[in-house]
Amino acid sequence: MESTGFVWPAVLVIAGLNVLMMGMTVVLRMVRSVGGRRRQALLKEADALLEEVLAGESVPEGLNALATRDPDVLSEAMIRHLSLLRGAQRERLVELAAGLRLVDYYVGEISARSRWRRARAAENLGYLGGPEVVGPLSGLLSDGDETVRAVAARALARIGTPEAARILVRSLGDPSDLTRLRVAENLERLGPLAVEPLIERLRSGEERASAMAARILGNLRAREAAPALLQAARDGEGVDLRAQAVLALGRIGDPEYVPTLLAAARDQEWPVRAQAANALRMIGDVSAIPQLERMVSDREWWVRVNAARALASLSPAGEKALVRVLEGEDRFARDRAAAALESRGVTERIVRDLTRSDERGREARRVVRAMVAAGATRRLRRLLDDLPGDGRRELESMLRTGEEG
Amino acid sequence: MSFGEFLLVVNYFVLGYFLLINGVYALLYVISFFEIADYTRREVFSGFSELFASSYAPPVSVIVPAYNEEATIAESVRSLLSLRYPLHEVVVVNDGSSDGTLEVLGKSFDLWESDRPVRMQLETAPIRGVYASSDERLVVVDKENGGKADALNAGICAAGYPLVCCVDADIILEEDALLRAARPAIEYSDVAAVGGIVRVANGCEVDSGRVVEVRTPREVLPTLQVVEYLRAFLAGRTGWSRLNALLIISGAFGIFRRSDLISAGGYSDDTVGEDMELVTRMHRTLREGRRKYRVVFVPDPVAWTEVPSTLRVLRRQRDRWHRGLIDTLIRHRRMLFNPRYGTVGLLAMPYYFLFELLGPVVELLGYAAFIVGLLLGVLNVPFTLAFFAVAVGLGSLLSVAAVFMEEMRLRRYPRWTDFLKLVLYGVLENFGYRQLNTLWRVAAIVSYLRRNTDWGSMERRGFGPGEPGKGR
């Protein structure tokens, strides 16, 4: 340690680096602050020039200069205006973007080396371009960067032509989760335009893409996809495909699908059974009640939950089925049935009927007895406080009998 | 070897260790720098606002363990219910509070005792009751006291959705924090857990459970922690996340895939560092199961927490953190240098063992050797001073670099005065604060070793009543 020669230069280097880092930090903030103000001024200038154009005057000279000098700033201002405009004025701005060669500029930027420039190009073309940029944009769906792919998907959906829809559907098989997600969201945004290519994709047999296609078709409530969805629900090879097809049928909601859904409710894979219960709830056909009643005793928790929820929504026949479950032997099914009745407000309604002497009153007493026997008394005790005299006494007596039993 | 020679060897060892640790820090900083730059540029094109309306975002259960939180729980829950997310529920777990936490919740949210069953997939202290609310998105689980980890496990069991977000009851989440934090799990099916950044709320203006104006604290101690948190989160966790070797997701704010959390066995209730222990165990379980997975940190979903403003509370917090670290490393020691666990076994575990656990010991040893060496005249005074200057200078450089990263992309402190204050504190924290932390961490090792024999009978407690800082 006698040799200190190397340490003092190190001290100087570290001190220098500290000063440099502090300086860089302060300068960075200053540059950002100045840059932000400059950008705001340019945006203001662009806004004023665009207002002139929209007021029907000729294209101001400054606009050409701005398009050459700061195409991104001008595009940002144009996009802001476009999102507020409809009809002829919107058309005018789109034409202006082409006239100012902004569209050409961004089409050229699609092959830029920087991924951020490619992403910016795709984003802006989605607003400023028309059907003519669908081709160049489609190339970006196979870009090496997934952000660029996601932005290109959004841009294609904005352009919204049948060709754009077909290209997007092809990307449903992309290996990246992010890209598939963005493509799916954007296909949903495209709506009916996407249905036909999605049906083709559903029939393609490629599991991941088919399952996603089924999901989108369900979200779009695409009735014309029903034959393909019914087939996928019956014969689909993958669990996810069958589950998504079943759910999509529920979303479309035609009682004609019930036989297929009942078959799906007996599928070997629990995700399919769970979605079948959801689908049957959405369709609301009482013919599904016996199957749903059996499903409340399924070995898988989520199937039980969904089936009980489905029965609770099929009142009053579904409620009666839940009461039968409550009176049954399966403890897990009883718990689930009681929770489903409570969550749908059935328990509250039944308690109010306790003092009635008619059929409804008898049914209410039967349900409460079943709940007490199943040990589901917490909600009942809470409801005691809200009941008038006779009802309160009746419920107290039933709870007491249950405890003694 | 004479004592003087021995001291020299010790000093050379400290010098070598010092160079190594700073080399590692520098590497982490470089990785973090590029990662944050990349993240924030991607963010421009993320289409974040569209995600709010996405039907593809899986619903999230926000789990809030509460122990004696009667003063703040109602506002916290309201704030959590108003988070922007397509579909989420809030599961509050009253962990046997001895105050009126449950009563306050009952009155504020019209709760009733429910017959809703809880699927007990994890072991917890007995659940006394489940309460439902007229707001269907709120569930309250009342259970016997078992500690924070136990309460979280009960909440995970009661959660109805595939993603769970574990938060502290006193944390303030930004309105879009849940969606920002959940986004990696929405966008990538291999993401098992996500951590967000925890920032210091002291000094900020808070209104109705939201931070409405960001400012630095007025007091010195919390301001020092602002810089420390920036360094730990922006430089440290971002780098580890890039290497898929992130071992800590703050207990104050983390998102997990429920199925992975349950497969790993949930939170461990016999450690004081349950957050780090859980993430390490998840790595272990997932790697042993040969699963392709990621544990990620994202720098912009912000949770604000109040950090300790007194030395006494800060010392207790650091003691707890360091004991938690030791405990985790000991429990999972078979992962250390084990290639089976990939970057976790070969990089993160050795880093935490060599630098985070033993770092304070070596640093303290260095101080002692310097002092003794100087007293005995073995050491060269100019060398000692120069070495000390380099150490302080490097520490300061790392802190200011963290402020630089903050300024580069995230820019949460709009005022120039606050910004300059952070730069200044980046330098100041190396004079006293850092040494104090070193002492506390060494004391924590001693305290751990002392308690080690009766660790099994460690008293179960609530989770830090009276300790406002849970920013780990």
HADDOCK unambig.tbl for C-alpha pairs under 7 A between the chains (distance, minus, plus):
assign (segid A and resid 1 and name CA) (segid B and resid 379 and name CA) 6.89 0.50 0.50
assign (segid A and resid 1 and name CA) (segid B and resid 380 and name CA) 6.80 0.50 0.50
assign (segid A and resid 2 and name CA) (segid B and resid 380 and name CA) 6.14 0.50 0.50
assign (segid A and resid 4 and name CA) (segid B and resid 383 and name CA) 5.47 0.50 0.50
assign (segid A and resid 7 and name CA) (segid B and resid 383 and name CA) 6.88 0.50 0.50
assign (segid A and resid 7 and name CA) (segid B and resid 386 and name CA) 6.22 0.50 0.50
assign (segid A and resid 7 and name CA) (segid B and resid 387 and name CA) 6.82 0.50 0.50
assign (segid A and resid 8 and name CA) (segid B and resid 386 and name CA) 6.12 0.50 0.50
assign (segid A and resid 10 and name CA) (segid B and resid 390 and name CA) 6.92 0.50 0.50
assign (segid A and resid 11 and name CA) (segid B and resid 386 and name CA) 6.35 0.50 0.50
assign (segid A and resid 11 and name CA) (segid B and resid 389 and name CA) 6.39 0.50 0.50
assign (segid A and resid 11 and name CA) (segid B and resid 390 and name CA) 5.22 0.50 0.50
assign (segid A and resid 14 and name CA) (segid B and resid 390 and name CA) 6.41 0.50 0.50
assign (segid A and resid 14 and name CA) (segid B and resid 393 and name CA) 5.78 0.50 0.50
assign (segid A and resid 14 and name CA) (segid B and resid 394 and name CA) 6.49 0.50 0.50
assign (segid A and resid 15 and name CA) (segid B and resid 393 and name CA) 6.28 0.50 0.50
assign (segid A and resid 18 and name CA) (segid B and resid 393 and name CA) 6.93 0.50 0.50
assign (segid A and resid 18 and name CA) (segid B and resid 397 and name CA) 5.23 0.50 0.50
assign (segid A and resid 21 and name CA) (segid B and resid 400 and name CA) 6.75 0.50 0.50
assign (segid A and resid 21 and name CA) (segid B and resid 401 and name CA) 6.55 0.50 0.50
assign (segid A and resid 22 and name CA) (segid B and resid 400 and name CA) 6.54 0.50 0.50
assign (segid A and resid 25 and name CA) (segid B and resid 404 and name CA) 5.07 0.50 0.50
assign (segid A and resid 29 and name CA) (segid B and resid 407 and name CA) 6.79 0.50 0.50
assign (segid A and resid 147 and name CA) (segid B and resid 42 and name CA) 6.74 0.50 0.50
assign (segid A and resid 151 and name CA) (segid B and resid 45 and name CA) 6.68 0.50 0.50
assign (segid A and resid 177 and name CA) (segid B and resid 187 and name CA) 6.05 0.50 0.50
assign (segid A and resid 177 and name CA) (segid B and resid 188 and name CA) 5.33 0.50 0.50
assign (segid A and resid 177 and name CA) (segid B and resid 189 and name CA) 6.82 0.50 0.50
assign (segid A and resid 178 and name CA) (segid B and resid 187 and name CA) 4.89 0.50 0.50
assign (segid A and resid 178 and name CA) (segid B and resid 188 and name CA) 6.20 0.50 0.50
assign (segid A and resid 181 and name CA) (segid B and resid 187 and name CA) 6.77 0.50 0.50
assign (segid A and resid 185 and name CA) (segid B and resid 54 and name CA) 6.94 0.50 0.50
assign (segid A and resid 335 and name CA) (segid B and resid 117 and name CA) 6.24 0.50 0.50
assign (segid A and resid 336 and name CA) (segid B and resid 117 and name CA) 6.97 0.50 0.50
assign (segid A and resid 338 and name CA) (segid B and resid 115 and name CA) 6.65 0.50 0.50
assign (segid A and resid 339 and name CA) (segid B and resid 115 and name CA) 5.55 0.50 0.50
assign (segid A and resid 339 and name CA) (segid B and resid 116 and name CA) 4.67 0.50 0.50
assign (segid A and resid 376 and name CA) (segid B and resid 115 and name CA) 5.59 0.50 0.50
assign (segid A and resid 378 and name CA) (segid B and resid 113 and name CA) 5.57 0.50 0.50
assign (segid A and resid 378 and name CA) (segid B and resid 114 and name CA) 5.64 0.50 0.50
assign (segid A and resid 378 and name CA) (segid B and resid 115 and name CA) 5.80 0.50 0.50
assign (segid A and resid 379 and name CA) (segid B and resid 112 and name CA) 6.90 0.50 0.50
assign (segid A and resid 379 and name CA) (segid B and resid 113 and name CA) 5.68 0.50 0.50
assign (segid A and resid 379 and name CA) (segid B and resid 114 and name CA) 5.14 0.50 0.50
assign (segid A and resid 379 and name CA) (segid B and resid 115 and name CA) 6.26 0.50 0.50
assign (segid A and resid 382 and name CA) (segid B and resid 112 and name CA) 6.40 0.50 0.50
assign (segid A and resid 382 and name CA) (segid B and resid 113 and name CA) 6.69 0.50 0.50
